[in-house]
Amino acid sequence: MKETPLSNCERRFVLRALQERKRLDGRQCYDYRNVRISFGPEHGCCVVELGKTRVLGQVSCELVPPKPNRATEGILFCNLELSPMAAPGFEPGRQTELLVKSNRLIERCLRNSKCIDTESLCVVAGEKVWQIRLDLHLLNHDGNIIDAASIAGIVALCHFRRPDVSVQGKEVTVYSPEERDPVPLSIHHMPICVSFAFFQQGTYLLVDPNEREERVMDGLLVIAMNKHREICTIQSSGGIMLLKDQVLRCSKITAVKVAEITELIQKALENDQKVRKEGGKFGFAESIPNKKITAFKMDSAAVDTNNVEEQAEEIITKADPPSEIFAKPILHTPGTAQIGEGIENAWGDLEESEKEEAAEEEGESSAAAFECQKIEDTSMMSEAKDEPIVLSDSEEEEVVILEPQEVPKKTRPQTTLKQESTSKKTFNKKRRKKRTSR
């Protein structure tokens, strides 16, 4: 994936801000971004944050045969990797110009400056020496990769411990950390790179440029120096012509910045060593600030569980007695209820129209209940007294039995017992005649 180019508006904005002695992140021209160092659980692993630029440094070692021309010296190998995780413009497995230049500059800063005593890495002259491998991985790219990588490299080398060895004749014995304490590397000095960005052919100068400022700059000057003000390496890129005064001014600024960074590195190493000796917690997880959301950690608080029952009884006795409890609710008006005294009813009394409607509903319900009771009584009386009436209008022997319908007392005709008996006798006579005629 190609790198997204910077628009002309952004370019003009950055240059215009530099003319007014202003930077995008609010720093002054000679201000350095905050440097933060955190160590991993093992020796030789660290992460250096320069602003938002993050670099991981990891050191490893192995026994290898020495170089033919240097039979009594160990080997220091440095490797810087730019992965797409840091920026989408970086492609894996591709040697870009930036990667080649950065690797060469790191090698000159650490290896050619003789910051490590390579002769102390010799085990058997001409046969076995220690090869120290320094791997630097760019985790996030926000400008000034070289400075962050140089700090991460020297910190990882100072923090690393190699296994202890013993030689008996031609036999070499490598001891584990449990058998013997690992041995730190012999480091003479700490070279640190400081980058300077020039704009408009050297008219303006900035220290520690970020990613957007690197896209707009005309040239870059990198000076590697230790706290003794010894220049280890110097490199200029961009094709700009620098005056002697400009280089001297940059070297003076580098001396101040290197002294501050070296002091920070020494304090970080001392703190980590102190925590490891005391048996405290260390590693990347412990270095995350608790204020961030990403820190899923909570400080433990001591809780005293002694005499819990006695404390609970004291709290109960000191508390106010409970208020009176009302078993039944108090009904003020229809539709409202409350338990206890409470406050006054905010709904108020019912209006006259509502009272009339409520009275009518109560009257209708009572009348309907009374009528239902009457009907039930009459139906029970009719079932007890009346019998089914048999009617047959056809000549055939079809008999239809009709049960008497329930009729209210007002509309139902009142018949006497004599009329009912006479009607039954006449009906039976007619039926007999029909049978005899057949």
C-alpha positions as semicolon CSV with decimal commas, in nm:
position;residue;x (nm);y (nm);z (nm)
1;M;0,000;0,000;0,000
2;K;0,143;0,332;-0,103
3;E;0,186;0,614;0,142
4;T;-0,086;0,879;0,133
5;P;0,067;1,199;-0,005
6;L;0,044;1,525;0,185
7;S;-0,195;1,777;0,034
8;N;-0,079;2,121;-0,075
9;C;-0,301;2,286;0,187
10;E;-0,139;2,088;0,467
11;R;0,207;2,159;0,331
12;R;0,145;2,535;0,317
13;F;-0,011;2,528;0,664
14;V;0,293;2,357;0,820
15;L;0,539;2,592;0,651
16;R;0,337;2,898;0,745
17;A;0,328;2,781;1,109
18;L;0,709;2,734;1,106
19;Q;0,755;3,091;0,985
20;E;0,558;3,204;1,289
21;R;0,773;2,984;1,517
22;K;0,485;2,745;1,588
23;R;0,455;2,367;1,562
24;L;0,153;2,143;1,519
25;D;0,187;1,975;1,860
26;G;0,252;2,300;2,049
27;R;0,626;2,249;2,104
28;Q;0,897;2,506;2,061
29;C;1,162;2,469;1,791
30;Y;1,420;2,303;2,019
31;D;1,179;2,097;2,231
32;Y;1,207;1,720;2,242
33;R;0,904;1,495;2,277
34;N;0,850;1,298;2,598
35;V;1,058;0,981;2,622
36;R;0,909;0,684;2,809
37;I;1,094;0,357;2,873
38;S;0,930;0,031;2,987
39;F;1,092;-0,309;3,031
40;G;0,961;-0,656;2,956
41;P;0,953;-0,958;3,187
42;E;1,290;-1,084;3,057
43;H;1,625;-0,910;3,043
44;G;1,704;-0,738;2,716
45;C;1,344;-0,652;2,619
46;C;1,219;-0,293;2,628
47;V;0,980;-0,053;2,457
48;V;1,073;0,311;2,400
49;E;0,806;0,570;2,328
50;L;0,911;0,898;2,169
51;G;0,585;1,083;2,157
52;K;0,363;0,846;1,957
53;T;0,656;0,670;1,791
54;R;0,711;0,332;1,957
55;V;1,003;0,093;1,907
56;L;1,048;-0,253;2,060
57;G;1,404;-0,366;2,132
58;Q;1,498;-0,731;2,191
59;V;1,850;-0,869;2,249
60;S;1,953;-1,234;2,216
61;C;2,286;-1,417;2,211
62;E;2,443;-1,742;2,092
63;L;2,786;-1,904;2,067
64;V;2,932;-1,888;1,715
65;P;3,282;-1,911;1,564
66;P;3,450;-1,568;1,536
67;K;3,539;-1,380;1,220
68;P;3,873;-1,488;1,067
69;N;4,032;-1,143;1,090
70;R;3,911;-1,088;1,451
71;A;3,955;-1,416;1,636
72;T;3,931;-1,267;1,987
73;E;3,632;-1,037;1,942
74;G;3,263;-1,105;1,969
75;I;3,003;-1,000;1,715
76;L;2,731;-0,735;1,745
77;F;2,454;-0,756;1,487
78;C;2,177;-0,493;1,456
79;N;1,855;-0,525;1,257
80;L;1,572;-0,275;1,222
81;E;1,234;-0,383;1,083
82;L;0,959;-0,157;0,951
83;S;0,633;-0,351;0,942
84;P;0,289;-0,247;0,810
85;M;0,171;-0,253;1,172
86;A;0,357;0,076;1,225
87;A;0,232;0,248;0,909
88;P;0,042;0,125;0,602
89;G;0,312;0,263;0,373
90;F;0,566;0,001;0,489
91;E;0,567;-0,332;0,304
92;P;0,699;-0,653;0,462
93;G;1,010;-0,809;0,312
94;R;1,096;-0,505;0,102
95;Q;1,419;-0,312;0,148
96;T;1,316;0,050;0,111
97;E;1,560;0,339;0,102
98;L;1,449;0,455;0,446
99;L;1,510;0,108;0,594
100;V;1,858;0,075;0,442
101;K;1,967;0,419;0,563
102;S;1,827;0,361;0,912
103;N;2,000;0,023;0,949
104;R;2,335;0,162;0,840
105;L;2,305;0,458;1,075
106;I;2,214;0,235;1,373
107;E;2,511;0,007;1,301
108;R;2,751;0,300;1,287
109;C;2,602;0,445;1,604
110;L;2,625;0,125;1,812
111;R;2,882;-0,102;1,654
112;N;3,138;0,131;1,495
113;S;3,138;0,358;1,800
114;K;3,271;0,067;2,010
115;C;3,011;0,122;2,279
116;I;3,033;-0,248;2,371
117;D;3,354;-0,423;2,469
118;T;3,356;-0,698;2,204
119;E;3,671;-0,860;2,345
120;S;3,483;-0,950;2,664
121;L;3,251;-1,161;2,446
122;C;3,528;-1,404;2,354
123;V;3,498;-1,752;2,513
124;V;3,768;-1,950;2,330
125;A;3,994;-1,752;2,100
126;G;3,947;-1,853;1,739
127;E;3,675;-2,107;1,822
128;K;3,377;-1,967;2,013
129;V;3,258;-1,616;2,082
130;W;2,927;-1,459;2,180
131;Q;2,718;-1,312;1,900
132;I;2,488;-1,042;2,034
133;R;2,186;-0,983;1,811
134;L;1,981;-0,664;1,851
135;D;1,636;-0,668;1,685
136;L;1,443;-0,343;1,665
137;H;1,078;-0,347;1,560
138;L;0,888;-0,028;1,481
139;L;0,546;-0,056;1,643
140;N;0,405;0,287;1,556
141;H;0,538;0,551;1,320
142;D;0,496;0,919;1,403
143;G;0,828;1,052;1,283
144;N;1,194;1,043;1,396
145;I;1,243;0,665;1,375
146;I;1,621;0,689;1,408
147;D;1,622;0,861;1,748
148;A;1,368;0,620;1,895
149;A;1,555;0,317;1,754
150;S;1,892;0,434;1,890
151;I;1,747;0,485;2,238
152;A;1,571;0,147;2,230
153;G;1,890;-0,025;2,111
154;I;2,120;0,111;2,382
155;V;1,858;0,054;2,654
156;A;1,807;-0,309;2,548
157;L;2,184;-0,370;2,543
158;C;2,227;-0,220;2,891
159;H;1,938;-0,425;3,025
160;F;2,050;-0,756;2,868
161;R;2,220;-1,036;3,066
162;R;2,408;-1,318;2,890
163;P;2,449;-1,666;3,044
164;D;2,765;-1,736;3,240
165;V;3,016;-1,987;3,095
166;S;3,315;-2,182;3,215
167;V;3,597;-2,332;3,004
168;Q;3,788;-2,647;3,098
169;G;4,032;-2,737;2,825
170;K;3,824;-2,742;2,509
171;E;3,493;-2,802;2,684
172;V;3,265;-2,499;2,725
173;T;2,985;-2,518;2,983
174;V;2,693;-2,275;2,960
175;Y;2,507;-2,230;3,288
176;S;2,137;-2,162;3,319
177;P;2,008;-1,864;3,519
178;E;1,913;-2,100;3,802
179;E;2,268;-2,232;3,830
180;R;2,455;-1,904;3,798
181;D;2,348;-1,542;3,770
182;P;2,362;-1,405;3,415
183;V;2,638;-1,160;3,330
184;P;2,566;-0,807;3,196
185;L;2,742;-0,673;2,888
186;S;3,045;-0,448;2,924
187;I;2,930;-0,110;2,790
188;H;3,173;0,182;2,766
189;H;2,932;0,463;2,676
190;M;2,579;0,527;2,549
191;P;2,562;0,683;2,201
192;I;2,226;0,848;2,129
193;C;2,108;1,000;1,801
194;V;1,943;1,342;1,779
195;S;1,774;1,450;1,453
196;F;1,741;1,805;1,317
197;A;1,507;1,903;1,034
198;F;1,581;2,202;0,808
199;F;1,325;2,400;0,612
200;Q;1,360;2,651;0,328
201;Q;1,724;2,564;0,262
202;G;1,833;2,582;0,624
203;T;1,646;2,900;0,721
204;Y;1,440;2,724;0,989
205;L;1,556;2,447;1,222
206;L;1,352;2,199;1,426
207;V;1,454;1,931;1,676
208;D;1,282;1,591;1,679
209;P;1,051;1,633;1,375
210;N;0,724;1,441;1,367
211;E;0,579;1,258;1,069
212;R;0,415;1,557;0,895
213;E;0,717;1,777;0,947
214;E;0,941;1,510;0,792
215;R;0,732;1,519;0,474
216;V;0,775;1,895;0,437
217;M;1,144;1,927;0,541
218;D;1,421;1,997;0,289
219;G;1,702;1,818;0,473
220;L;1,787;1,613;0,782
221;L;2,094;1,618;1,004
222;V;2,154;1,331;1,251
223;I;2,423;1,357;1,520
224;A;2,509;1,060;1,747
225;M;2,680;1,167;2,069
226;N;2,739;1,034;2,421
227;K;2,721;1,222;2,749
228;H;3,098;1,292;2,732
229;R;3,027;1,512;2,427
230;E;3,203;1,274;2,194
231;I;3,050;1,263;1,846
232;C;3,010;0,899;1,743
233;T;2,865;0,956;1,397
234;I;2,709;1,233;1,192
235;Q;2,498;1,213;0,878
236;S;2,333;1,473;0,655
237;S;2,067;1,390;0,397
238;G;1,845;1,590;0,165
239;G;2,108;1,764;-0,047
240;I;2,116;2,094;0,146
241;M;2,431;2,296;0,213
242;L;2,491;2,362;0,583
243;L;2,722;2,623;0,727
244;K;2,979;2,557;0,996
245;D;2,784;2,766;1,246
246;Q;2,469;2,563;1,186
247;V;2,650;2,235;1,254
248;L;2,810;2,375;1,572
249;R;2,476;2,499;1,697
250;C;2,323;2,156;1,633
251;S;2,608;1,985;1,819
252;K;2,556;2,205;2,125
253;I;2,184;2,126;2,127
254;T;2,269;1,754;2,090
255;A;2,496;1,762;2,395
256;V;2,214;1,897;2,611
257;K;1,954;1,650;2,483
258;V;2,190;1,350;2,514
259;A;2,272;1,435;2,876
260;E;1,901;1,448;2,965
261;I;1,820;1,122;2,785
262;T;2,119;0,940;2,938
263;E;2,009;1,040;3,286
264;L;1,658;0,915;3,210
265;I;1,793;0,579;3,087
266;Q;2,008;0,531;3,398
267;K;1,714;0,605;3,629
268;A;1,491;0,362;3,441
269;L;1,752;0,085;3,464
270;E;1,805;0,146;3,836
271;N;1,433;0,137;3,909
272;D;1,384;-0,187;3,716
273;Q;1,679;-0,352;3,890
274;K;1,549;-0,243;4,229
275;V;1,202;-0,384;4,163
276;R;1,343;-0,716;4,046
277;K;1,560;-0,751;4,357
278;E;1,274;-0,671;4,591
279;G;1,053;-0,926;4,418
280;G;0,796;-0,674;4,301
281;K;0,586;-0,683;3,987
282;F;0,752;-0,588;3,661
283;G;0,685;-0,617;3,289
284;F;0,487;-0,436;3,020
285;A;0,152;-0,504;3,190
286;E;0,268;-0,335;3,512
287;S;0,400;-0,032;3,325
288;I;0,058;0,061;3,184
289;P;-0,086;0,357;3,378
290;N;-0,390;0,275;3,586
291;K;-0,573;0,582;3,462
292;K;-0,611;0,439;3,113
293;I;-0,910;0,230;3,017
294;T;-0,681;-0,037;2,873
295;A;-0,546;-0,117;3,221
296;F;-0,779;-0,390;3,343
297;K;-0,632;-0,369;3,690
298;M;-0,759;-0,252;4,025
299;D;-0,567;-0,180;4,340
300;S;-0,654;-0,422;4,620
301;A;-0,798;-0,270;4,937
302;A;-0,756;-0,436;5,276
303;V;-1,083;-0,521;5,451
304;D;-1,094;-0,590;5,827
305;T;-1,333;-0,881;5,891
306;N;-1,265;-0,910;6,264
307;N;-1,558;-0,852;6,507
308;V;-1,805;-0,804;6,223
309;E;-2,107;-0,908;6,434
310;E;-2,022;-0,666;6,713
311;Q;-1,980;-0,380;6,469
312;A;-2,313;-0,463;6,306
313;E;-2,490;-0,462;6,645
314;E;-2,340;-0,122;6,730
315;I;-2,460;0,021;6,400
316;I;-2,810;-0,117;6,457
317;T;-2,833;0,022;6,811
318;K;-2,714;0,366;6,701
319;A;-2,961;0,378;6,413
320;D;-3,298;0,552;6,449
321;P;-3,595;0,330;6,546
322;P;-3,827;0,235;6,260
323;S;-4,144;0,435;6,206
324;E;-4,492;0,294;6,281
325;I;-4,616;0,035;6,036
326;F;-4,979;0,039;5,920
327;A;-5,120;-0,301;5,833
328;K;-5,420;-0,172;5,632
329;P;-5,419;0,097;5,368
330;I;-5,613;0,419;5,423
331;L;-5,869;0,495;5,151
332;H;-5,929;0,865;5,112
333;T;-6,133;0,874;4,789
334;P;-6,230;0,607;4,533
335;G;-5,930;0,515;4,320
336;T;-5,664;0,629;4,565
337;A;-5,498;0,450;4,851
338;Q;-5,192;0,487;5,067
339;I;-5,019;0,316;5,354
340;G;-4,953;0,534;5,656
341;E;-5,027;0,901;5,689
342;G;-4,822;1,013;5,388
343;I;-4,902;1,344;5,226
344;E;-5,228;1,500;5,128
345;N;-5,411;1,370;4,822
346;A;-5,298;1,576;4,526
347;W;-5,590;1,457;4,308
348;G;-5,855;1,628;4,524
349;D;-6,218;1,524;4,577
350;L;-6,442;1,398;4,299
351;E;-6,650;1,652;4,109
352;E;-7,032;1,650;4,115
353;S;-7,063;1,496;3,767
354;E;-6,823;1,217;3,863
355;K;-7,018;1,158;4,186
356;E;-7,347;1,127;3,988
357;E;-7,190;0,882;3,742
358;A;-7,055;0,671;4,027
359;A;-7,398;0,670;4,198
360;E;-7,575;0,569;3,872
361;E;-7,328;0,287;3,815
362;E;-7,388;0,157;4,168
363;G;-7,770;0,178;4,121
364;E;-7,764;-0,005;3,787
365;S;-7,544;-0,280;3,924
366;S;-7,779;-0,331;4,225
367;A;-8,092;-0,336;4,003
368;A;-7,938;-0,588;3,765
369;A;-7,844;-0,809;4,054
370;F;-8,201;-0,791;4,193
371;E;-8,360;-0,887;3,857
372;C;-8,125;-1,179;3,815
373;Q;-8,222;-1,306;4,157
374;K;-8,597;-1,280;4,068
375;I;-8,556;-1,470;3,744
376;E;-8,372;-1,748;3,921
377;D;-8,653;-1,776;4,177
378;T;-8,928;-1,799;3,909
379;S;-8,737;-2,059;3,708
380;M;-8,702;-2,275;4,016
381;M;-9,079;-2,248;4,087
382;S;-9,176;-2,342;3,730
383;E;-8,948;-2,644;3,728
384;A;-9,103;-2,768;4,051
385;K;-9,478;-2,718;3,953
386;D;-9,510;-2,745;3,572
387;E;-9,480;-3,064;3,374
388;P;-9,388;-3,105;3,011
389;I;-9,672;-3,059;2,759
390;V;-9,709;-3,318;2,480
391;L;-9,847;-3,191;2,145
392;S;-9,914;-3,397;1,831
393;D;-10,077;-3,222;1,533
394;S;-9,996;-3,490;1,275
395;E;-10,192;-3,816;1,226
396;E;-9,877;-4,022;1,265
397;E;-9,748;-4,145;1,594
398;E;-9,492;-3,871;1,627
399;V;-9,473;-3,718;1,964
400;V;-9,302;-3,385;2,028
401;I;-9,227;-3,293;2,383
402;L;-9,196;-2,921;2,443
403;E;-9,076;-2,796;2,772
404;P;-9,248;-2,486;2,904
405;Q;-9,068;-2,163;2,827
406;E;-8,976;-1,927;3,102
407;V;-9,221;-1,638;3,093
408;P;-9,224;-1,350;3,338
409;K;-9,503;-1,346;3,589
410;K;-9,666;-1,037;3,438
411;T;-9,708;-1,182;3,084
412;R;-9,762;-1,553;3,170
413;P;-10,140;-1,654;3,178
414;Q;-10,259;-1,791;3,508
415;T;-10,437;-2,129;3,468
416;T;-10,621;-2,319;3,738
417;L;-10,587;-2,683;3,820
418;K;-10,935;-2,765;3,689
419;Q;-10,862;-2,618;3,343
420;E;-10,543;-2,816;3,319
421;S;-10,718;-3,143;3,415
422;T;-11,005;-3,092;3,165
423;S;-10,762;-3,018;2,883
424;K;-10,574;-3,338;2,959
425;K;-10,895;-3,548;2,955
426;T;-11,010;-3,410;2,618
427;F;-10,667;-3,471;2,467
428;N;-10,669;-3,836;2,583
429;K;-11,020;-3,897;2,441
430;K;-10,921;-3,770;2,096
431;R;-10,620;-3,992;2,096
432;R;-10,825;-4,303;2,179
433;K;-11,073;-4,228;1,900
434;K;-10,794;-4,213;1,646
435;R;-10,659;-4,547;1,750
436;T;-11,005;-4,718;1,732
437;S;-11,071;-4,574;1,385
438;R;-10,749;-4,725;1,259
